[in-house]
Every structure is written in C-alpha cells, then in structure tokens.
Amino acid sequence: MEKLIFDKSEDGRTGYSLPKLDVEKKYNVSEKFKRKNAARLPEVSEIEVARHFQRLSHLNFNIEKGMYPLGSCTMKYNPKINEATASLPGFSGLHPLMNEDYSQGALQVMYELGECLKEISGLPGVSLQPAAGSQGELTAIYLFKKYFEDRNDSKRDTILIPDAAHGTNPASAAIAGFKVETIKSRPDGRTDLDDLRAKVGENTAAFMLTNPNTVGLFEKNIVEVSRIVRQAGGLMYMDGANLNALMSIVRPGDMGFDCMHINLHKTFSTPHGGGGPGAGPICVGNDLIKYLPKPEITMVNDKYRINNELPDSIGKVHSFFGNFGVLVRAYTYIRMNGANGLKKISEAAVINANYIFSQLKENYMIPYDEHCMHECIISGNKQKENGVTTRDIAKRLVDYGFHAPTVYFPLVVPEAMLIEPTETENLGNLNGFIDAMNSIAQEAIDNPEIVRQAPHTAPLKRLDEALAARNLNVSYQFEGKN
C-alpha cells in the first residue's frame, strides 16, 4: 500500500533549501498577516519527495498513459508544441498589468485567436474572458438578460432546455435568475418539436441546445428549431462542448444561433483533467456584441489596444483577459492545423466514433441505431440482466488498461456509456478498446463475478462508495514524531 508522505516523516530531515525569511522586517508586515504557528509539514529528504510524487504520477491515469474516451469531454492529446509556446518567456513571464505598448505580442495572439473563433463559429463578436464552458454559459445568459432589459421586455423570464442537456445549462440559467422549462427528446434522441411549440411563448428568453446533442447525434431540424424560437422572440444559445465534430464543416452562426461558448480546453487540445485550467470564450451575433464583457482588444493604427470604453457592456467576468496560457495553446493548435487541418480533425473524430459504435453494436444495447457524430452512446442494460452494471464495466476496463468512458450520462439513457475516442487515437488503440469492451461483455455472461469485483490490477481496489459518501474524511491529522 502506498504510504502518505506524512507517514515517511522523520525528525530532522529536510527536502528543501530556502533563503532566510526577511519579508516581515523588509515590508513591515502587519501582525494579522503573520502565521501564528509553523506549518506542519512532513520532514523528508529531497530524494524521498521526488520519489514519492514520481510514484504517484505513475499511479494516476492520464492521456499520455492510455486512451481516455470520456464522452462530451474531448480528452484529446495536447501536442508538446503547445507547451513550448505557452512557456515562452514573453508569454509565461508577462505581467498582466504591463503597459499595452510592451504587450503587443500577447495582445496580437488574443486578437487573432478571437478572429479565428469568429470564423469557426460564424458569429461576428467574441470575448475570451470566460474561464470555463460553464462560465461562458453564464456570461451568455447575462448578455441575454441585458438584451431584453434594453428592450423593456421584462416578461421573458424562462429558458427552455432539452432533457438530455449538460447539467451546467439549467444551472447557468437559474443562477442568472431565469426559470427553466424542460423540452422533451423524441425516441430518436432529438428535440421534440411538438413539445417545443407547446412550451415556447412570449415568456421565452432563449433555447439552450447542444449540437451535436448530448447523445452524439446532429439535430437535423435545427433550422426549424431556430425558426420556432425566433418567431416567439427568443434567442438561440449553443453549448459548444461538442464543437469537435463540426470544425470547418458547419458553423453554429449559420445554423441560427445567437451565441455559443467554445471549450478551448476540449476542442483545441488542453485536456482539463483535475478541473482546470480551462477557457470558455463566447462568440455572439451582431445584436449582442455591445453587451460583451470588457475590456476588448482592438486594433488602432496598426497597434493592438485595450478598450474599456464600452458603456453597454455587462462588465468583467474574469480578472484581466482570461486564462492566457490556455489561449496561447489554443492559438498554437489552430495555427498549426489551419482550416483544412481542423476539418480533418472533426472528420477523423466522427469516423473514429462510428467505427467503435459499429464494432460494439452486437454485444451492447444500442439506444439510437444510426450514424453518430464524434461520440457514440451504448447501454449496459443487456449486461445488467446478468447482474453486471455499467459501473462494473467501467471498473473492469481499468484491468484492460483503458480509462472508462462517461457513465450514467445522459440520464435519458439507462445504464449509459458515452464514448468519445477523439481524432488522436489510431486504429490500433481503437481496436484495443473495442476488444476490451467485447471481452467484458463476454465475461458478463461467462464469469460475471470477475466483472463485479473489478478492478483487480489497480493500486486500490473498489471502494465502498456509499460508506465513503456518508463518512467522508479528507483531513489528515499529522501528529508528527517525537
């Protein structure tokens, strides 16, 4: 069993070398900011610190260790060139308060990235500030709110959201002060137009939709959906989580959307494991541009300038300009691939997903039996007949060397598994994953207990999740050693 670093502590050992603390005298630090007690840190040597964290890194699954097919998360490979550019001293060492005359390179990167995102989305306005897709959603909903306030249209207090939507959609709408009404999906996984027509009305502010949707299918009736919402005076919002299926093939602005967020940390190759860092820029139509967060980056007389004179702006949603390192990575990815390369990326992602889908159809229940986009959805309902759940299948995949796909989402599919291979996995890796999934399906018939007790090869075996949830204790009490 892996010991905690505190358990390796021995009095007198030191794994660091720091200069003598002089800030208290030098800067006359107030008493209220001084630490009352010394930090209780483990006493270990430098080599033990290095070995400890190296071992932990090997235990942790990551995109460079194996296939990471999380549906709706786009855990693609992050090319090393992205890290090289983001680490350039002129970017990584640039202070955010640096005068704009000495920050022209950084401002150019952000300006040109914004222009690229406008072209990709088909929408003429952009803000790079939001730090995540969820914050991009919330920013967009505040834009919608300001839009209707300017028109004295106070009756628009409801946002329509499909029943298969990402959970952040209704959360963003509610935080911004809107009511949420659910639109049903048809048996084919797409928006029920009759339900939409019945619920849209003079109180409708917007319809939030992911396209391709959350079950991996393209909304074929998107033009009609847009017409219905617009005819009622509402706005169209697109959740951009699945943009990896569309780049340089179709543009959301051309589908009738007024606004969308773009997960740079998904579509443009900065995998967001561990909760960050992320970036969720929004692109908007002409009617919403003046409400975008400030400041904006403009070009005046061949120089990039920071413009804060935006009287109709909703204000700032992030300090400075957003998560700059992620912006540099995304810009690098776009420039390295170009328009044709981005199209090939989306085409490969769609082909890979459909290939996996075609090879799993025989052994797993298929809720929507048609070509998918960049992710496919299968169900473990067939295996459940033998007492093997989707959770068991996910745990067993660890023994085969693969990370599990997204499980139990979307909620409209029982025992759901949402699989997104991305474009960065080759045929050998896809076949390995397919073989593993089909082997587990056979094990569920021949030896279900081996699946129910998985994983067998992981450093830690299966936890009692119910007990852990009821008796959560993440605070380590370090007593030290005498």
C-alpha positions as CSV (number, residue, x, y, z in Angstrom):
1,M,0.0,0.0,0.0
2,E,1.3,3.5,-0.9
3,K,2.2,5.4,2.2
4,L,1.2,9.0,2.7
5,I,4.2,11.4,2.6
6,F,3.4,12.2,6.2
7,D,4.0,8.6,7.1
8,K,7.5,8.8,5.8
9,S,8.4,11.8,8.0
10,E,11.4,11.6,10.3
11,D,12.6,14.4,12.6
12,G,15.4,16.4,11.2
13,R,15.0,15.5,7.5
14,T,14.7,18.4,5.0
15,G,13.8,18.3,1.4
16,Y,14.1,22.0,0.6
17,S,16.5,24.9,0.8
18,L,15.0,28.3,1.1
19,P,16.6,31.8,1.8
20,K,16.1,33.3,5.2
21,L,12.7,34.9,5.7
22,D,13.1,38.7,5.6
23,V,9.7,40.0,4.4
24,E,8.4,40.8,7.9
25,K,11.1,43.4,8.5
26,K,11.6,44.5,4.9
27,Y,7.9,45.2,4.3
28,N,6.7,45.8,7.8
29,V,4.1,43.1,7.6
30,S,1.1,43.6,9.9
31,E,0.6,41.1,12.8
32,K,-2.7,40.0,11.4
33,F,-1.0,38.6,8.3
34,K,1.8,36.7,10.2
35,R,1.5,33.0,10.7
36,K,0.8,32.1,14.3
37,N,2.2,28.6,14.1
38,A,4.7,27.0,11.9
39,A,3.3,24.9,9.0
40,R,3.2,21.2,10.0
41,L,4.9,19.7,7.0
42,P,6.4,16.2,6.7
43,E,10.1,16.0,7.4
44,V,11.5,14.1,4.4
45,S,14.6,14.3,2.3
46,E,14.6,15.7,-1.2
47,I,15.0,12.3,-2.9
48,E,12.1,10.9,-0.9
49,V,9.9,13.9,-2.0
50,A,10.9,13.3,-5.6
51,R,10.3,9.5,-5.4
52,H,7.0,9.9,-3.7
53,F,5.5,12.2,-6.3
54,Q,7.1,10.2,-9.2
55,R,5.3,7.1,-7.9
56,L,2.0,8.9,-7.5
57,S,2.3,10.2,-11.1
58,H,2.6,6.6,-12.4
59,L,-0.5,5.6,-10.4
60,N,-2.5,8.4,-12.0
61,F,-4.2,7.7,-15.3
62,N,-3.6,10.4,-17.9
63,I,-3.9,11.0,-21.6
64,E,-0.3,10.1,-22.2
65,K,-0.7,6.8,-20.4
66,G,-3.6,5.4,-22.4
67,M,-6.9,6.0,-24.2
68,Y,-9.2,8.4,-22.4
69,P,-12.6,8.1,-24.1
70,L,-14.7,10.4,-22.0
71,G,-17.8,11.4,-23.9
72,S,-18.6,15.2,-24.0
73,C,-15.2,15.9,-22.5
74,T,-12.9,15.6,-25.6
75,M,-9.8,14.4,-23.8
76,K,-7.5,14.6,-26.8
77,Y,-3.7,14.7,-26.9
78,N,-2.1,18.0,-26.1
79,P,0.8,18.5,-28.5
80,K,4.1,19.4,-26.9
81,I,4.4,22.4,-29.2
82,N,1.5,23.9,-27.3
83,E,3.5,23.7,-24.1
84,A,6.6,25.2,-25.8
85,T,4.7,28.3,-27.0
86,A,2.8,28.8,-23.7
87,S,6.2,28.6,-21.9
88,L,7.9,31.2,-23.9
89,P,9.3,33.9,-21.5
90,G,7.4,36.7,-23.4
91,F,4.1,34.9,-22.5
92,S,4.7,33.0,-19.3
93,G,6.6,35.9,-17.7
94,L,4.4,38.7,-18.8
95,H,2.8,40.6,-16.0
96,P,-1.0,41.3,-16.7
97,L,-0.6,45.0,-15.7
98,M,2.2,45.5,-18.3
99,N,1.6,48.6,-20.5
100,E,-0.1,47.7,-23.8
101,D,2.8,49.2,-25.7
102,Y,5.1,46.5,-24.3
103,S,2.5,43.7,-24.7
104,Q,1.8,43.8,-28.4
105,G,2.7,40.2,-29.0
106,A,0.4,38.9,-26.3
107,L,-2.4,41.2,-27.5
108,Q,-1.9,40.1,-31.1
109,V,-2.2,36.4,-30.1
110,M,-5.5,37.1,-28.3
111,Y,-6.8,39.3,-31.1
112,E,-6.0,36.8,-33.8
113,L,-7.4,33.9,-31.7
114,G,-10.6,35.9,-31.4
115,E,-10.7,36.4,-35.2
116,C,-10.2,32.6,-35.7
117,L,-13.0,31.7,-33.3
118,K,-15.3,34.2,-35.1
119,E,-14.6,32.4,-38.4
120,I,-15.0,28.9,-36.9
121,S,-18.3,29.8,-35.2
122,G,-19.8,32.0,-37.9
123,L,-20.5,34.7,-35.3
124,P,-19.1,38.3,-35.6
125,G,-18.4,39.1,-31.9
126,V,-16.1,37.4,-29.3
127,S,-14.9,37.6,-25.7
128,L,-12.0,35.5,-24.5
129,Q,-12.7,36.2,-20.8
130,P,-14.7,33.3,-19.5
131,A,-12.5,30.7,-17.8
132,A,-14.7,27.6,-18.4
133,G,-17.6,26.4,-20.5
134,S,-19.9,26.9,-17.6
135,Q,-18.7,30.5,-17.1
136,G,-19.2,31.0,-20.8
137,E,-22.8,29.9,-20.5
138,L,-23.4,32.1,-17.5
139,T,-21.9,35.1,-19.3
140,A,-24.1,34.4,-22.4
141,I,-27.2,34.3,-20.2
142,Y,-26.3,37.6,-18.7
143,L,-25.9,39.0,-22.2
144,F,-29.4,37.7,-23.0
145,K,-30.7,39.3,-19.8
146,K,-29.2,42.7,-20.7
147,Y,-30.6,42.4,-24.3
148,F,-34.2,42.0,-23.1
149,E,-33.8,44.7,-20.4
150,D,-32.7,47.2,-23.0
151,R,-36.0,46.4,-24.9
152,N,-38.1,46.7,-21.7
153,D,-39.2,43.1,-22.3
154,S,-39.4,42.0,-18.7
155,K,-41.8,39.1,-19.4
156,R,-39.1,36.9,-20.8
157,D,-38.2,35.0,-17.7
158,T,-37.9,31.4,-18.9
159,I,-35.2,29.5,-20.7
160,L,-36.0,26.2,-22.5
161,I,-33.5,23.4,-22.2
162,P,-33.7,19.8,-23.5
163,D,-34.0,16.9,-21.1
164,A,-30.6,15.5,-22.2
165,A,-28.7,18.7,-21.7
166,H,-25.4,19.1,-19.8
167,G,-26.2,19.9,-16.1
168,T,-24.5,23.3,-16.3
169,N,-27.1,24.6,-18.7
170,P,-30.0,24.7,-16.2
171,A,-27.6,25.8,-13.5
172,S,-26.4,28.8,-15.5
173,A,-29.9,29.8,-16.4
174,A,-31.0,29.6,-12.7
175,I,-28.0,31.5,-11.4
176,A,-28.8,34.3,-13.8
177,G,-32.3,34.5,-12.4
178,F,-34.3,32.6,-15.1
179,K,-36.9,29.9,-14.8
180,V,-36.0,26.6,-16.5
181,E,-38.5,24.6,-18.5
182,T,-37.6,21.2,-19.9
183,I,-38.1,20.2,-23.5
184,K,-38.6,16.5,-24.2
185,S,-36.5,14.4,-26.5
186,R,-38.1,12.2,-29.2
187,P,-37.4,8.5,-29.2
188,D,-34.6,9.2,-31.8
189,G,-32.8,11.3,-29.3
190,R,-33.5,14.7,-30.9
191,T,-35.6,17.7,-29.8
192,D,-39.4,17.0,-29.8
193,L,-40.6,19.9,-32.0
194,D,-44.2,19.5,-30.8
195,D,-43.2,19.9,-27.2
196,L,-41.1,22.9,-28.1
197,R,-44.0,24.5,-30.0
198,A,-46.3,23.9,-27.0
199,K,-43.9,25.5,-24.5
200,V,-42.3,28.4,-26.4
201,G,-44.1,31.7,-25.9
202,E,-43.9,35.3,-25.0
203,N,-42.1,34.5,-21.8
204,T,-39.3,32.6,-23.6
205,A,-35.9,34.2,-23.4
206,A,-33.8,31.6,-25.1
207,F,-33.4,27.9,-26.0
208,M,-30.1,26.3,-24.9
209,L,-29.1,23.4,-27.1
210,T,-26.0,21.3,-27.8
211,N,-25.5,20.4,-31.4
212,P,-24.4,17.6,-32.0
213,N,-26.6,16.9,-28.9
214,T,-25.7,15.1,-25.8
215,V,-26.5,11.6,-27.2
216,G,-24.0,12.3,-30.0
217,L,-26.5,13.0,-32.8
218,F,-26.8,16.0,-35.1
219,E,-30.1,18.0,-34.6
220,K,-31.4,17.6,-38.2
221,N,-34.2,20.0,-37.6
222,I,-32.1,22.8,-36.2
223,V,-33.3,25.3,-38.8
224,E,-36.9,24.6,-37.8
225,V,-36.0,24.8,-34.1
226,S,-34.4,28.2,-34.7
227,R,-37.4,29.4,-36.6
228,I,-39.8,28.4,-33.8
229,V,-37.8,30.1,-31.1
230,R,-37.1,33.3,-33.1
231,Q,-40.7,33.6,-34.2
232,A,-41.6,33.7,-30.4
233,G,-39.0,36.4,-29.9
234,G,-36.5,34.2,-28.1
235,L,-32.7,33.8,-28.6
236,M,-30.7,30.7,-29.5
237,Y,-27.8,29.5,-27.4
238,M,-25.5,26.7,-28.4
239,D,-23.5,24.8,-25.8
240,G,-20.1,24.3,-27.6
241,A,-19.0,21.2,-25.8
242,N,-19.3,19.1,-28.9
243,L,-17.6,21.5,-31.4
244,N,-15.0,18.9,-32.1
245,A,-17.5,17.3,-34.5
246,L,-18.1,20.5,-36.6
247,M,-15.0,22.5,-37.2
248,S,-14.7,23.8,-40.7
249,I,-17.7,21.6,-41.7
250,V,-20.7,23.7,-40.4
251,R,-20.8,26.9,-38.4
252,P,-23.2,27.5,-35.5
253,G,-23.9,31.0,-36.6
254,D,-25.2,29.6,-39.9
255,M,-27.5,27.3,-38.0
256,G,-29.3,30.2,-36.4
257,F,-27.5,30.5,-33.0
258,D,-27.1,33.9,-31.5
259,C,-24.4,32.9,-29.1
260,M,-22.2,30.0,-28.2
261,H,-19.3,29.1,-25.8
262,I,-16.3,27.3,-27.0
263,N,-14.3,25.0,-24.7
264,L,-10.8,25.8,-25.8
265,H,-9.6,23.1,-23.3
266,K,-11.6,20.5,-25.1
267,T,-11.8,21.2,-28.8
268,F,-8.4,23.0,-29.0
269,S,-6.3,20.5,-27.1
270,T,-5.6,21.4,-23.5
271,P,-7.1,18.4,-21.6
272,H,-8.8,19.7,-18.5
273,G,-8.3,16.8,-16.1
274,G,-8.4,17.7,-12.5
275,G,-10.8,20.6,-13.1
276,G,-8.6,23.0,-14.9
277,P,-7.2,25.2,-16.2
278,G,-9.9,26.0,-18.8
279,A,-11.1,28.7,-21.1
280,G,-14.6,29.1,-22.4
281,P,-14.8,32.1,-24.8
282,I,-18.1,33.1,-26.2
283,C,-19.0,34.2,-29.7
284,V,-22.1,36.3,-30.4
285,G,-24.3,37.7,-33.1
286,N,-24.5,41.4,-34.0
287,D,-27.3,42.1,-31.6
288,L,-25.3,41.1,-28.6
289,I,-21.8,42.5,-29.4
290,K,-22.2,45.7,-27.4
291,Y,-23.0,43.7,-24.3
292,L,-19.9,41.6,-24.3
293,P,-17.6,41.7,-21.2
294,K,-14.9,44.4,-21.1
295,P,-12.2,45.2,-21.9
296,E,-12.0,44.2,-25.6
297,I,-8.8,44.1,-27.7
298,T,-8.9,46.2,-30.8
299,M,-6.5,47.3,-33.5
300,V,-5.9,51.1,-33.9
301,N,-3.4,52.4,-36.4
302,D,-1.6,49.0,-36.6
303,K,-1.3,48.7,-32.9
304,Y,-3.3,46.5,-30.5
305,R,-5.2,48.4,-27.8
306,I,-7.2,47.6,-24.7
307,N,-10.6,49.2,-24.9
308,N,-12.6,49.8,-21.7
309,E,-14.9,52.3,-23.2
310,L,-17.9,50.0,-23.6
311,P,-20.9,51.7,-21.9
312,D,-23.3,48.8,-22.6
313,S,-21.0,46.0,-21.5
314,I,-22.2,43.7,-18.7
315,G,-18.7,44.3,-17.2
316,K,-15.9,42.0,-16.3
317,V,-16.4,38.2,-15.7
318,H,-12.7,37.4,-15.1
319,S,-9.7,39.2,-13.9
320,F,-7.7,40.7,-16.8
321,F,-8.3,38.8,-20.1
322,G,-8.9,35.2,-19.1
323,N,-6.7,32.1,-18.7
324,F,-3.9,33.4,-21.0
325,G,-1.9,30.2,-21.1
326,V,-4.8,28.2,-22.4
327,L,-5.4,30.9,-25.0
328,V,-1.8,30.6,-26.3
329,R,-2.2,26.8,-26.5
330,A,-5.4,27.1,-28.5
331,Y,-3.9,29.7,-30.8
332,T,-1.0,27.4,-31.5
333,Y,-3.2,24.4,-32.2
334,I,-5.3,26.4,-34.7
335,R,-2.3,27.9,-36.5
336,M,-0.5,24.5,-36.6
337,N,-3.5,22.8,-38.2
338,G,-5.1,25.6,-40.3
339,A,-8.7,25.5,-41.7
340,N,-8.1,22.3,-43.6
341,G,-6.5,20.6,-40.7
342,L,-9.4,21.5,-38.4
343,K,-11.8,19.9,-40.8
344,K,-9.7,16.7,-40.9
345,I,-9.7,16.7,-37.1
346,S,-13.5,16.7,-37.0
347,E,-13.9,14.2,-39.8
348,A,-11.5,11.8,-38.0
349,A,-13.3,12.2,-34.7
350,V,-16.6,11.4,-36.3
351,I,-15.1,8.4,-38.2
352,N,-13.5,7.0,-35.1
353,A,-16.7,7.2,-33.0
354,N,-18.7,5.5,-35.7
355,Y,-16.1,2.8,-36.1
356,I,-16.3,2.0,-32.3
357,F,-20.0,2.1,-32.5
358,S,-20.2,-0.4,-35.3
359,Q,-17.9,-2.8,-33.5
360,L,-19.9,-2.8,-30.2
361,K,-23.4,-3.0,-31.6
362,E,-23.6,-6.8,-31.4
363,N,-22.7,-7.0,-27.7
364,Y,-24.3,-3.9,-26.1
365,M,-27.7,-2.4,-26.2
366,I,-27.9,0.5,-28.8
367,P,-30.4,3.2,-27.8
368,Y,-30.1,5.1,-31.1
369,D,-29.2,2.9,-34.0
370,E,-27.9,5.4,-36.6
371,H,-24.7,7.1,-37.5
372,C,-23.4,9.3,-34.7
373,M,-21.1,12.3,-34.7
374,H,-17.9,12.5,-32.7
375,E,-19.2,10.4,-29.8
376,C,-21.4,7.3,-29.6
377,I,-23.7,6.1,-26.9
378,I,-24.3,2.5,-25.8
379,S,-26.1,0.9,-22.8
380,G,-25.1,-1.8,-20.4
381,N,-28.8,-2.9,-20.0
382,K,-28.1,-6.2,-21.7
383,Q,-25.3,-6.9,-19.2
384,K,-27.5,-5.9,-16.3
385,E,-29.6,-9.0,-16.9
386,N,-26.6,-11.0,-15.6
387,G,-26.1,-8.7,-12.6
388,V,-23.3,-6.6,-14.3
389,T,-23.8,-2.9,-14.3
390,T,-22.3,-0.1,-16.3
391,R,-20.3,0.8,-13.2
392,D,-18.9,-2.7,-13.1
393,I,-17.9,-2.5,-16.8
394,A,-16.2,0.9,-16.2
395,K,-14.2,-0.6,-13.3
396,R,-13.2,-3.7,-15.4
397,L,-11.8,-1.5,-18.2
398,V,-9.1,-0.4,-15.8
399,D,-7.8,-4.0,-15.8
400,Y,-7.5,-3.8,-19.6
401,G,-5.5,-0.6,-19.4
402,F,-8.2,1.9,-20.5
403,H,-9.9,4.8,-18.8
404,A,-13.7,4.4,-18.6
405,P,-16.0,6.4,-20.9
406,T,-18.5,8.7,-19.3
407,V,-21.1,6.5,-17.5
408,Y,-24.7,7.1,-16.5
409,F,-24.9,10.2,-18.6
410,P,-27.0,11.4,-20.3
411,L,-29.7,10.5,-17.9
412,V,-32.3,9.8,-20.6
413,V,-30.4,6.5,-21.4
414,P,-30.5,3.8,-18.8
415,E,-27.0,2.3,-17.9
416,A,-25.5,4.8,-20.4
417,M,-21.9,4.7,-21.7
418,L,-20.9,7.8,-23.7
419,I,-17.7,7.1,-25.7
420,E,-15.6,9.7,-27.4
421,P,-12.3,8.4,-28.9
422,T,-11.3,11.8,-30.4
423,E,-9.2,12.1,-33.5
424,T,-5.9,11.5,-31.8
425,E,-6.3,7.7,-31.3
426,N,-5.0,5.4,-34.1
427,L,-6.7,2.2,-35.4
428,G,-4.6,0.0,-33.1
429,N,-5.8,1.9,-30.0
430,L,-9.4,1.8,-31.2
431,N,-9.2,-1.9,-31.8
432,G,-7.7,-2.5,-28.4
433,F,-10.6,-0.6,-26.7
434,I,-13.1,-2.5,-28.8
435,D,-11.6,-5.8,-27.9
436,A,-11.6,-4.9,-24.2
437,M,-15.3,-3.9,-24.3
438,N,-16.3,-7.0,-26.2
439,S,-14.3,-9.2,-23.9
440,I,-16.0,-7.7,-20.9
441,A,-19.4,-8.3,-22.5
442,Q,-18.5,-12.0,-22.8
443,E,-17.2,-12.1,-19.2
444,A,-20.5,-10.7,-18.1
445,I,-22.0,-13.9,-19.5
446,D,-19.3,-16.5,-18.6
447,N,-17.9,-15.1,-15.4
448,P,-19.9,-12.1,-14.1
449,E,-18.3,-12.1,-10.7
450,I,-14.9,-11.1,-12.2
451,V,-16.5,-8.0,-13.6
452,R,-18.5,-7.2,-10.5
453,Q,-15.3,-7.4,-8.3
454,A,-13.1,-5.3,-10.7
455,P,-10.7,-3.7,-10.8
456,H,-8.2,-6.4,-9.9
457,T,-4.9,-4.8,-11.1
458,A,-5.3,-1.2,-9.8
459,P,-3.3,0.0,-6.8
460,L,-6.6,0.4,-4.9
461,K,-9.5,-2.0,-5.2
462,R,-13.1,-0.9,-5.4
463,L,-14.2,1.4,-2.6
464,D,-17.4,1.2,-0.6
465,E,-18.8,4.3,-2.3
466,A,-21.9,4.6,-0.1
467,L,-19.8,4.4,3.1
468,A,-17.2,6.9,1.7
469,A,-20.0,9.3,0.9
470,R,-21.5,9.1,4.4
471,N,-18.2,9.1,6.3
472,L,-16.1,11.5,4.2
473,N,-12.8,12.4,5.8
474,V,-10.2,14.2,3.7
475,S,-8.4,15.9,6.5
476,Y,-5.1,14.2,7.6
477,Q,-4.2,14.8,11.2
478,F,-0.5,14.9,11.3
479,E,0.8,14.4,14.8
480,G,4.5,14.4,13.9
481,K,7.1,12.2,15.6
482,N,9.0,12.7,18.8
